[in-house]
């Protein structure tokens, strides 16, 4: 049973938070199912569908995961809705996974985290089946497994993180940014648990890396050429691209979460070394009430450690992209995988308190409705 945190962290009742989540879930599913069925196939989607009809270990510009998914779906039906089911369902799966991970720290916090995942702008409207969809799925699972590992210290959680990271690598090379973030967090204030865990993450993700090296070496390194050389020939110094990056980052995380990040760059300061403190904690409590208080203190340390891990997993990739933005146009979809850890940090760190969380929920709902109205207008217009 999850232990409730202080009222300053959780003011909405669990029943109401769950009801809000379910309403948002139903509304978003109805919209995205209709949108996925009605939207004409884009050129990129047709390209990836062609991958699925000739499955391989790799393709010209990206790893093969989306092609593998489409091979299965295309065998069932070639209807647009069927082929786009992953884009419709991946945000739902990640929302439920976020609920399951965060509810330990409070039932309402768990449902709130799930609601904010559903309301992330890209999750609100995107139904295109592209390489970013499996990347979001596996990156999200890697983040959640890593956050869980900060609490348990269990090798299996680090292995699951590594397997999910391998799946992300087989989806798109942006998984490397998440790998860098996990490495950075592991070696910052290292402990034996973190370093051993990092070794298991590397070992579990290694098979995917070996497949990528093997296939590219046998095919003249097309993925490396495309991602490092071919697509950057027109890049140059610009003052516009950093502004575009900032706007895209704010949009991808949602403005309230981005504002909280800017106002409070360090998540849950009391979390410094929280897992180590928890592991070495010796209870001197006397009496049942004191034991409960001690457990609650342990839970707060766990929550703070989880918030800190999420801050690293969101900040490191975004800082790398920010450093590249003066010479490179950073696409909105590049940041799709890093909204989840930012949202989890926002919820766990209690940034801005209950007022900020309620404000983020209200803003996200209104922003989603605005997207729905805009999409409905565009679909009503003649295709020509």
Secondary structure, DSSP 8 states (H G I E B T S, - for coil): ------TTT--S-HHHHHHHHHHHHHHHHHHHHHHHHHS---HHHHHHHHHHTT--S--SSS-SHHHHHHHHHHHH---HHHHTHHHHHHHHHHHHHHHHHHGGG-HHHHHHHHHHHHHSHHHHH----SHHHHHHHHHHHHHHHHHHHHHH--HHHHHHHHHHHHHHHTT-TTHHHHHHHHHHHHHTT--HHHHHHHHHHHHHHHHHHHHHHHHHHHTTTHHHIIIIIGGGTT----SHHHHHHHHHHHHHH-HHHHHHHHH--SS-GGGTTHHHHHHT------SHHHHHHHHHHHHHHHHHHHHHHHHHHHHHHHHHHHHHTTTS---GGGGGGGHHHHHHHHHHHTTTHHHHHHHHHHHHHHHHHHHHHHHHHHHHS---
